[in-house]
Amino acid sequence: MSQGSNFVDYVKVCCRSGKGGAGSAHLHRDKHTAKGGPDGGDGGRGGHIILKGSAQIWTLLHLKYRKHIIAENGEGGGSALRSGRNGKDEILEVPLGTIAKDAETGETLFEITEDGQTEILTAGGRGGLGNWHFKTPTMQTPRFAQPGEPGKEEWMILELKVLADVGLVGFPNAGKSTLLSVVSAAKPEIADYPFTTIVPNLGIVAYRDSKSFVMADIPGIIEGASKGKGLGFRFLRHIERNSVLLFMVPADTSRSINEEYQILKRELHEYNPELMQKPHVLAITKSDLLDEELKREMKNDLPKLPYVFISSVAQQGLVELKDILWKAINTETES
């Protein structure tokens, strides 16, 4: 997966679906028939703009510079009841976890969650009916047909929620990027200042017997993020898709471990109470700074949830952490 600036999780596009072809008002004529009945065919429908889920795509980058998506118009009907050709659909492949919204109203239309899933984003206009539809006992030769429906032009927003098994939650500098770089092949930018991670980094974590799971380092949340402070809503929404939340609190925090965990939990609860239903696991990072006696003392103050002392740099506790996460993911999947 592309890292850094190539991770695009929000695009706004103008969608113009095709207009429907007009029905034909043709009357049948040949060398034997001077005044035949109506035989005008129907117009073809205008092309739809369709979203299609693809497990091979991780970002919306390919749509970032495509501001206008235009589908083909339907063709008009012909004589001898020939229908016009439908306009060609414009199919946009998007990553799993993409949400489509109406840019005017902000309403969520649908979400793409499965590989190969297709949804119509903007429908093409219907083709007009040919004149043979309008024949009645009192009107044997209708000389009119329906025009095709116009296509639609509308602005749409596509947003990506990262699909991952484990979401890393912690304040800036809690060691999330370092952990991800050590346990997976991801190469996140790492520096000792807040908000190094400004896009979610995904990493595949190898586990026992060729198993693996996806871990996402979500940009650091700070107190007030649920109210849109800091990097706010745009990044908190990535956490919604993860099945297990790994809370990371550094051993050298100025607060107690429990206090920092409660603040992180409160931020998530204010943003979306449903996040409290997900399994929580606690990792105390930078634990190479602690001796056994300090660890024993700290255990008395820890919140009641699965926890592990780890050090990404010193490679301590990482196997145990993977075991706890694997168990949590699979308990969640089975329930």
C-alpha positions as CSV (number, residue, x, y, z in Angstrom):
1,M,0.0,0.0,0.0
2,S,1.2,3.5,-0.7
3,Q,2.1,5.4,2.4
4,G,2.2,9.1,3.2
5,S,0.8,11.5,0.7
6,N,-0.6,8.7,-1.5
7,F,-3.2,7.8,1.1
8,V,-6.3,9.6,0.1
9,D,-9.4,9.0,2.2
10,Y,-11.7,11.8,1.0
11,V,-12.7,12.9,-2.5
12,K,-15.5,15.1,-3.9
13,V,-16.6,14.3,-7.5
14,C,-19.2,15.7,-9.8
15,C,-21.2,12.9,-11.3
16,R,-23.1,13.3,-14.6
17,S,-25.2,10.2,-15.6
18,G,-26.3,9.7,-19.2
19,K,-29.6,10.9,-20.5
20,G,-32.1,8.4,-21.8
21,G,-32.5,8.0,-25.6
22,A,-35.8,9.2,-27.1
23,G,-38.4,6.7,-28.2
24,S,-39.1,6.6,-32.0
25,A,-42.4,7.8,-33.5
26,H,-41.8,5.7,-36.7
27,L,-44.8,4.3,-38.7
28,H,-44.3,1.1,-40.6
29,R,-43.8,1.5,-44.3
30,D,-42.7,-0.9,-47.0
31,K,-43.6,-1.7,-50.6
32,H,-46.7,-3.6,-49.6
33,T,-47.7,-1.2,-46.8
34,A,-48.3,2.5,-47.5
35,K,-49.9,3.3,-44.2
36,G,-48.7,0.8,-41.5
37,G,-49.1,1.0,-37.8
38,P,-46.6,2.4,-35.3
39,D,-43.3,0.5,-35.0
40,G,-41.1,2.9,-33.2
41,G,-38.7,1.3,-30.7
42,D,-37.8,2.4,-27.2
43,G,-34.8,4.6,-26.4
44,G,-31.9,3.1,-24.5
45,R,-31.3,4.2,-20.9
46,G,-28.5,6.6,-20.0
47,G,-25.4,5.2,-18.5
48,H,-25.2,4.9,-14.7
49,I,-22.3,5.9,-12.5
50,I,-21.5,2.8,-10.4
51,L,-19.2,2.1,-7.5
52,K,-17.6,-1.3,-7.4
53,G,-15.7,-2.7,-4.3
54,S,-12.1,-3.9,-5.0
55,A,-10.0,-5.6,-2.4
56,Q,-6.9,-4.7,-4.5
57,I,-7.3,-1.0,-3.9
58,W,-6.4,0.7,-0.6
59,T,-7.0,4.4,-1.3
60,L,-9.1,6.8,-3.3
61,L,-6.0,8.3,-4.9
62,H,-7.0,7.3,-8.4
63,L,-10.1,9.5,-8.1
64,K,-8.4,12.5,-6.5
65,Y,-7.8,14.3,-9.8
66,R,-11.0,13.1,-11.6
67,K,-13.3,15.8,-10.7
68,H,-15.9,15.0,-13.3
69,I,-17.3,11.5,-13.9
70,I,-19.5,11.4,-17.0
71,A,-21.5,8.4,-18.3
72,E,-22.7,7.9,-21.9
73,N,-26.1,8.9,-23.1
74,G,-28.6,6.3,-24.3
75,E,-29.4,6.0,-28.0
76,G,-32.8,6.8,-29.6
77,G,-35.1,4.0,-30.6
78,G,-35.4,2.9,-34.3
79,S,-38.0,1.6,-36.7
80,A,-39.2,-2.0,-36.7
81,L,-39.4,-1.9,-32.8
82,R,-35.6,-1.6,-32.5
83,S,-34.6,-0.4,-29.1
84,G,-31.8,2.1,-28.8
85,R,-28.5,1.0,-27.2
86,N,-28.1,1.7,-23.5
87,G,-25.4,4.3,-22.6
88,K,-22.2,2.8,-21.3
89,D,-22.0,2.7,-17.5
90,E,-19.0,4.4,-15.8
91,I,-17.7,2.0,-13.2
92,L,-15.4,3.4,-10.5
93,E,-13.5,0.8,-8.5
94,V,-13.1,1.8,-4.8
95,P,-11.5,0.3,-1.7
96,L,-13.6,-1.7,0.8
97,G,-14.9,0.6,3.5
98,T,-15.8,3.4,1.1
99,I,-18.9,5.4,2.0
100,A,-20.8,7.4,-0.6
101,K,-22.5,10.6,0.6
102,D,-24.7,13.3,-1.1
103,A,-22.5,16.4,-1.0
104,E,-25.5,18.7,-0.8
105,T,-27.3,17.1,2.1
106,G,-24.5,15.1,3.7
107,E,-26.8,12.1,3.7
108,T,-25.0,8.7,3.6
109,L,-26.2,6.7,0.6
110,F,-24.5,3.4,1.0
111,E,-21.2,1.7,2.0
112,I,-19.0,-0.6,0.0
113,T,-17.8,-3.5,2.2
114,E,-17.3,-6.5,-0.1
115,D,-15.1,-7.3,-3.0
116,G,-17.1,-7.1,-6.2
117,Q,-20.1,-5.3,-4.6
118,T,-21.7,-2.8,-6.9
119,E,-24.0,0.1,-6.1
120,I,-25.4,2.8,-8.4
121,L,-24.1,6.2,-7.3
122,T,-25.9,8.3,-9.9
123,A,-28.6,6.6,-12.1
124,G,-28.9,7.3,-15.8
125,G,-32.1,8.6,-17.3
126,R,-34.7,6.1,-18.5
127,G,-35.2,5.7,-22.2
128,G,-38.4,7.1,-23.8
129,L,-41.1,4.7,-25.0
130,G,-41.6,4.2,-28.7
131,N,-45.0,5.1,-30.3
132,W,-46.2,1.5,-30.5
133,H,-46.8,1.6,-26.7
134,F,-49.5,4.3,-27.3
135,K,-51.6,2.5,-29.9
136,T,-55.2,2.2,-28.8
137,P,-58.4,1.0,-30.6
138,T,-59.3,4.7,-31.1
139,M,-55.8,5.8,-32.0
140,Q,-54.3,3.3,-34.4
141,T,-51.3,5.5,-35.5
142,P,-49.9,7.6,-32.7
143,R,-47.4,9.9,-34.3
144,F,-45.6,10.7,-31.0
145,A,-43.2,9.0,-28.6
146,Q,-41.7,9.7,-25.3
147,P,-38.5,11.7,-25.0
148,G,-35.8,10.2,-22.8
149,E,-35.3,11.2,-19.2
150,P,-32.5,13.6,-18.6
151,G,-29.4,12.3,-16.7
152,K,-28.6,13.7,-13.3
153,E,-25.7,16.0,-12.3
154,E,-24.8,15.8,-8.7
155,W,-21.8,16.3,-6.4
156,M,-20.9,13.2,-4.3
157,I,-18.4,12.7,-1.5
158,L,-16.5,9.4,-1.2
159,E,-14.9,8.7,2.2
160,L,-12.8,5.8,3.2
161,K,-12.9,4.1,6.6
162,V,-10.0,1.9,7.1
163,L,-10.9,-1.8,7.4
164,A,-8.5,-3.3,9.9
165,D,-8.7,-6.0,12.6
166,V,-6.8,-3.9,15.1
167,G,-6.9,-0.1,15.5
168,L,-4.1,1.5,17.5
169,V,-5.5,4.2,19.9
170,G,-3.2,6.6,21.9
171,F,-2.0,10.1,22.3
172,P,0.7,11.3,19.9
173,N,4.0,9.7,20.6
174,A,2.5,6.7,22.4
175,G,4.7,4.5,20.2
176,K,2.0,3.4,17.7
177,S,4.1,4.0,14.5
178,T,7.1,2.3,16.1
179,L,5.0,-0.8,17.0
180,L,3.6,-1.0,13.5
181,S,7.0,-0.8,11.9
182,V,8.3,-3.5,14.1
183,V,5.5,-6.1,13.9
184,S,4.6,-5.5,10.2
185,A,6.2,-4.6,6.9
186,A,4.7,-1.1,7.0
187,K,7.2,1.8,6.9
188,P,5.4,4.7,8.7
189,E,7.1,8.0,9.2
190,I,8.4,8.1,12.8
191,A,9.5,11.2,14.6
192,D,9.4,12.4,18.2
193,Y,6.7,15.1,17.8
194,P,2.9,15.1,17.9
195,F,0.9,14.3,14.8
196,T,3.7,12.6,12.8
197,T,1.0,10.2,11.6
198,I,-1.5,12.3,9.7
199,V,-2.9,9.5,7.7
200,P,-3.7,6.0,8.8
201,N,-0.9,3.5,8.2
202,L,-1.9,-0.1,7.5
203,G,0.3,-3.0,8.2
204,I,-0.1,-6.8,7.8
205,V,1.0,-8.5,11.0
206,A,2.3,-12.1,10.5
207,Y,1.1,-14.5,13.1
208,R,1.7,-18.2,13.9
209,D,1.1,-20.9,11.2
210,S,1.0,-18.4,8.3
211,K,-1.9,-16.5,9.8
212,S,-2.0,-12.7,9.7
213,F,-4.1,-9.8,10.6
214,V,-4.3,-6.1,9.7
215,M,-3.3,-3.4,12.1
216,A,-4.0,0.3,11.5
217,D,-2.1,3.1,13.2
218,I,-4.7,5.8,13.4
219,P,-3.5,9.4,13.9
220,G,-3.1,10.4,17.5
221,I,-6.2,11.6,19.3
222,I,-5.9,14.3,21.9
223,E,-8.3,15.5,24.5
224,G,-11.0,17.3,22.6
225,A,-10.7,15.4,19.4
226,S,-14.3,14.3,19.6
227,K,-15.3,17.9,19.4
228,G,-13.2,18.3,16.2
229,K,-10.1,19.7,17.9
230,G,-6.7,18.6,16.7
231,L,-7.2,16.2,13.8
232,G,-10.7,15.6,15.0
233,F,-13.5,13.8,13.3
234,R,-11.9,13.1,10.0
235,F,-9.5,10.6,11.7
236,L,-11.7,9.3,14.5
237,R,-14.0,7.8,11.9
238,H,-11.3,5.4,10.9
239,I,-11.5,3.7,14.3
240,E,-15.1,2.7,13.7
241,R,-14.2,-0.1,11.3
242,N,-11.7,-1.8,13.5
243,S,-12.9,-4.9,15.4
244,V,-10.4,-4.6,18.3
245,L,-9.0,-1.5,19.8
246,L,-5.5,-1.5,21.1
247,F,-5.0,1.3,23.6
248,M,-1.3,2.3,23.9
249,V,-0.1,4.2,26.9
250,P,3.7,4.9,27.3
251,A,5.3,3.8,30.6
252,D,6.8,7.3,31.0
253,T,3.4,9.1,30.9
254,S,3.0,12.1,33.2
255,R,-0.4,10.6,34.3
256,S,-1.1,7.2,35.7
257,I,-1.7,4.5,33.1
258,N,-5.3,4.1,34.2
259,E,-5.9,7.9,34.0
260,E,-4.6,8.1,30.4
261,Y,-6.6,5.1,29.4
262,Q,-9.8,6.6,30.8
263,I,-9.2,9.9,28.9
264,L,-8.7,8.0,25.6
265,K,-11.8,6.0,26.4
266,R,-13.8,9.1,27.1
267,E,-12.8,10.7,23.8
268,L,-14.0,7.6,21.9
269,H,-17.2,7.4,23.9
270,E,-18.1,11.1,23.1
271,Y,-17.4,10.5,19.5
272,N,-19.3,7.2,19.2
273,P,-20.6,5.2,22.2
274,E,-20.7,2.1,20.1
275,L,-16.9,2.0,20.2
276,M,-17.2,1.0,23.8
277,Q,-18.7,-2.4,22.7
278,K,-15.5,-3.4,20.9
279,P,-12.9,-5.5,22.7
280,H,-10.2,-3.3,24.3
281,V,-6.6,-4.4,24.9
282,L,-4.0,-2.3,26.7
283,A,-0.3,-2.1,25.8
284,I,2.0,-0.3,28.1
285,T,4.7,0.9,25.7
286,K,8.4,1.8,26.3
287,S,8.4,-0.8,29.1
288,D,12.2,-1.4,28.7
289,L,12.4,1.7,31.0
290,L,10.8,-0.3,33.8
291,D,12.2,-2.9,36.2
292,E,10.2,-5.8,37.6
293,E,9.4,-4.1,40.8
294,L,8.0,-1.0,39.1
295,K,5.9,-3.3,36.8
296,R,4.5,-5.0,39.9
297,E,3.5,-1.7,41.5
298,M,1.9,-0.5,38.2
299,K,-0.2,-3.6,37.9
300,N,-2.2,-2.6,41.0
301,D,-3.5,0.5,39.2
302,L,-4.2,-1.0,35.8
303,P,-7.8,-1.0,34.4
304,K,-9.6,-4.4,34.3
305,L,-8.9,-5.5,30.7
306,P,-6.3,-7.7,28.9
307,Y,-2.9,-5.9,29.1
308,V,0.7,-6.5,28.2
309,F,4.0,-4.6,28.9
310,I,5.9,-4.1,25.6
311,S,8.9,-2.4,24.1
312,S,9.0,-2.2,20.3
313,V,12.6,-1.0,20.3
314,A,13.8,-3.8,22.7
315,Q,11.4,-6.3,21.1
316,Q,9.9,-7.2,24.5
317,G,6.4,-8.6,24.9
318,L,5.5,-8.5,21.2
319,V,4.7,-12.2,20.9
320,E,2.5,-12.0,23.9
321,L,0.8,-9.0,22.4
322,K,0.1,-10.8,19.2
323,D,-1.4,-13.7,21.1
324,I,-3.7,-11.4,23.0
325,L,-4.8,-9.6,19.9
326,W,-5.4,-12.7,17.9
327,K,-7.6,-14.1,20.6
328,A,-9.5,-10.8,20.9
329,I,-10.0,-10.6,17.1
330,N,-11.3,-14.2,16.8
331,T,-13.6,-13.9,19.9
332,E,-15.1,-10.8,18.2
333,T,-15.5,-12.6,14.8
334,E,-17.2,-15.6,16.4
335,S,-19.6,-13.5,18.5
